[in-house]
Amino acid sequence: MIKNLFNLVLNEMLKIYKRKSTWMMYLFLVVFIAGGAILAINTQSSYSENWKVELEEENKTLVQEIEEFSGMPGMQTIRDVNQESIMTNQFYLENDMKPMNYGAWQFVLDNADMLIIVSLFSIIIGATIISDEYKWGTIKLLMVRPYSRSTILAVKYLAILIFTFFTLLFMQLASFITGAFLLGIEGINPEIVAFRNGDVGQLNAIKMIISNYSYNLIPLIMMATLAFTISTIFKNSTIAISLAIVLMLSGNMIVTFFADQSFTKYLLFAHTDLQQYQNNSMLLEDTSLSFSITILIIYYVIFLISSFIVFNRKDIIVNE
């Protein structure tokens, strides 16, 4: 049974990676990563022997920017970033540490914030893996195989999860290789000075990478599952992709807009970023880590149960 399930999942993965669109996604990801590395070369600071003076001058510039942006709407994020940079620079000065040159490890870490692209790819695969079977008329061929509908759907969903995980690993590997080639490597296992939990300190680069990517894997899985559910219910990839992307991009704005409403704490997108509790930057005040995990589990179960109920009960009608 386990061997048969493994073979089914493997065949489904082969179907995903036989798609030309899948390889176009990976090519786009490589180009995007290379572009980010080239941008980093031109924007990241490199300090000389007079690094203390350079840091002090940099802090003065950052303070001036904060004062200029003070009171201006929509500039709070820039002010916060500048304040973090000032605290980081001050940490170097107080501890007599010359800033480490920006390299591959830091590049991989920073790219964790760009996993929205991987999420987009997972949404596309999740939205098309079932609807395309109806579109191509191959859904009837699946039904005559000696497997239940639940098994068929479970195999396709497992393939989506594996694709998401593989793509995340690919992004990490491609980021490190590109960063090593264009930016250099800071060491085998460097300590990076970073801002976290409202303070600045030295943190292990590899542990930070594992932590940040693990946290970001949660919204990837939730969005892929949502797209999979919508596609299974409506048998339409366009609806699934469009709706999932709109919700992904506007989720935080919706939570922020309705932040003063009691129902907001039950919205999915108020809880997909569990790292908010580690960084003490909660979207809503009356939530906790355990509450967010509970809400995520409830939504996840609802998505999957809905998919299996609809897929098992609906008549198989091929889309014309």
N, C-alpha and C positions, 0 to 999 in steps of 0.2 A: 504493500500500500504506500509506504513512504517512498520507495523507489519509483513507483508510478507517479506520485505527486511531484517528486523531484524532476522527473523527465518532462512532465507537463509544464512545470514552471520554466525549465530550461528551453523548451520549445517556444514558449511564449516570449522569453527574453530574446531568443534568436529572431523572432518575428519583429520585435521592436527594433533591434539593431540591424535588421535588413532594410529598414526604411531609409530612404534617402534623406528624409527630413530629420531623422535622428542624427545623422552624421553632419548635417548642416548646422544643427544646434551645437554640436561639439566644436565645429569649426568656428562658429560665431563666438563661442566661449573662449577659445584659444586667442582669437583676434582681440577680444575684449580685454583679456588678461595681459596680452602683449602691449596693448594701448595704455593700460593702467601702469605698467612698469615703465614705459617710456615717459609717461606723464610724471611719475615719481622721480625719475632721473632729473627732470627739469624743475621740479618744485621742492624737493626735499633739501633741507639745509645741510651743508657740509662745513664743519667747524675747523678753524685753524688752531694754531698754538695760542692765539688770543681769544679762545672760546669764551672765557668769562666775560670779557668786554662785549663780545658779540651777543651773548645771552642777555646781558643787561640792556643793550640797545634794542634787542628784539622785544623784551618786556616793556620798554618804554613805548614802542610802536603799538604793541597790543593794548596797552592801557589807553593810549590816545584813541584807538579804534573803539574801545568800549565806551569811552566818554562821548565820542561822536555819534554812536548808535544808541546811546541812552535815550529812552523815551520813544524811539522810533518803532512803530508797529512791525511785527514780523521779523525783527532782528534779534530776538532773544536767543535763538540757537547759535548765532555767530558770537554773541556776547559770552555764552556759556563755553563755547569752544575756545575762545580767546582766554577766558579765565582758567580753563584747564591747562592750556599751554603755559600760562604764566606760572601756575603752581608747579608744573613739571620742570620748567626752567629754574625755578627757585630751588627745587629739590637738588638739581645738579650743582648749583652754586653752593648750597649749604653743606653738601656732602663732598665737595671738591672732586666731582666726577665729570670728566669730559663726555659729552653726549656721544653715544655709539652711532656710527654711520648707519643709515637706513639700508637694510639688506633683505635677504630672502625670507627670513623668519617673520620679520615685521610686515612684509608684503603679504604673506599668507594670512597673518592675523588680521590685517586691515581688510582683506578680501572677504572675510566672514560677513561683513556688512553688506556685501553685494550679492548675497545668496538669493536675492529676489529673482535673479536671472535663472537660477536652478529651479526655483519655485515655479517660474513661468514654464519651463520645459516640462516639469512634472505635471503641471496643470494640463498642458497640451496632450501628453501621453495618457493621463488619467481620463481626459475627456474624449479621447478618440479610440481607446482600446476596446470599448464595447460598441459605441455608435458606428465605428467603421465596419464592424461585422454585419450590422444591418445594412449599411450603405453598399457594401460589396456583395451582399447576399450570401455571405459565408456563415451567417449565424445558424442557418438550417443544417449545415454540415457539422457544426459543433453539437447540435441537438441529437444527432444520430449516433454520436460516439457513446461508448458504454460508461458515461459518467453523468452524475446528477447535475442539475443546473447550478446548485450551490457549489459543487466542486469546480465547475467551469468558472464561475464568478470569482471564487476564492483564489484560483490559480492566476487569473488576470490581475486581481488586486495585489497579490504577492509580487507579481512581476513589476507592478508600478512602484511598490516600496523598494524593491531591489534596484530598479532603475534610478530612483531618487538617491539611494545611498551610494551607488556607483558613481553617479554624476557629481555628487558632493565630494567623493574621494578624488575623482578626476580633477575637479577644480583645485583642490588642495595640492595635488601633485603637479599640475600644470603651473600653478602659481609659484611653487617652490623652484621648479626647474627654470622657469622664466626669470624669476627674481634672482636666482643664483647666477644665471648667465649675464643679466643686465645690471644687477645691483650688487652682486657679491653676497657672501654668507658671513653672518656675524660670529659664527662659531658653531660647535657641534650642539651645544645645549645652552644657549645664552640666557642671561637675565635681562629682561627689558624693563625699563622705567616706564610705568604706565599709570594712568588715572583710573581708580576704581573705588567704589564705595565712598565717594566724596573725598578721597585722599590720594596721595601719590606715593608709590613705593616700587621696589624691585620685585618683579614677578617672573617666574619661569616661563619662557616663550612657548615651549611645547605644551605645558599644562594649560596655558591660556588659549592656545589654538584648539586643543581638544575640548576645553570648556565652551568656548564661543561657538564652535561649529556644532557641538552637541545641542546647545540651546537653540540654535537656528534650525536644527533638524526637525524640531517640533512643529513650527509653522509650515515647513515644507510638507510634512506628512499630512497635516490637517488640510492644507489647500489642495493637495493631490487627491485626498479622500473626498473632499467636497466636490471637486470636478468630476470624479468618478461616480459619485452618487447622482449628481444632476444629469450626467450623460446616461446613466443606467435608467433613470426614471423617464427622461424625455426622449432618449434615443437620438439625441441631436448634439453633435460636438460643438457646433457654433454657439448654441445657447450655453452649454457647459463652460466653454472657454471664456466667452464674453462675461458671463455672470461671475465666474470665479476670479477673473482678473480685476473686474470692477470692485468686487468686495475686497480683494487683496490690497489694492491700491488705496481704497477709501476707508478701510477698516478703522485705522487709528483716528482719522478725521471724524468718522461717525461717533466713535467713543468720546472724543474730545467735545464734539458739538452737544452731545446729550449727557455730558458728565454730571450735570446736576439732577438728572432724573434717576429714580430708584431702580428702574429696569435695566439701566446701562451695565450694571455689574454682572448681569446674566448674558450679555452679548459675548459671542465667541472671541471677537478681536480685542476684547479687554484682557484676555488671558493667554493669547498665543505666545507672547514674549515673557517667558518665565525669568529671563535675565533681569527684568525690571526689579525683582526682589533682591538680587545680588548687588545691583548697582544703586539700590535705594531710590529708584526713579519711577515709582508706580504711577500708572495712568489714573487710577482711582484710589482714593484714600481708604475706603472701607473694604479692601480685599486683602487676602493673604495667600501665601504660596499653596497651602493645602486647599483653599477654596478654589484657586485657579486650576489646580490639577484636577479637582473634582468636576469643575465645569467642562474642562477639556475632555475628560473621560466620557461625560454624559453626551456631549456633542458627537464625539467619535463613535460611540455605540449607536446613537440615533442615525448617523450617516450610514453605517454599515448595515444595520437592521433594515432601514428603508430600502437600501440597494437590493438586499437579498429577498425581501418580501416582494418587491415589484418585479424583479427578474424571474422569480419562481412562479408568480401568478399571472403575469401578462402573456397574452398570446404572442407567438413569434410571427411577426408580420414584417417582411422585408420592405424597407423604404424604397419607393420608386424614384 
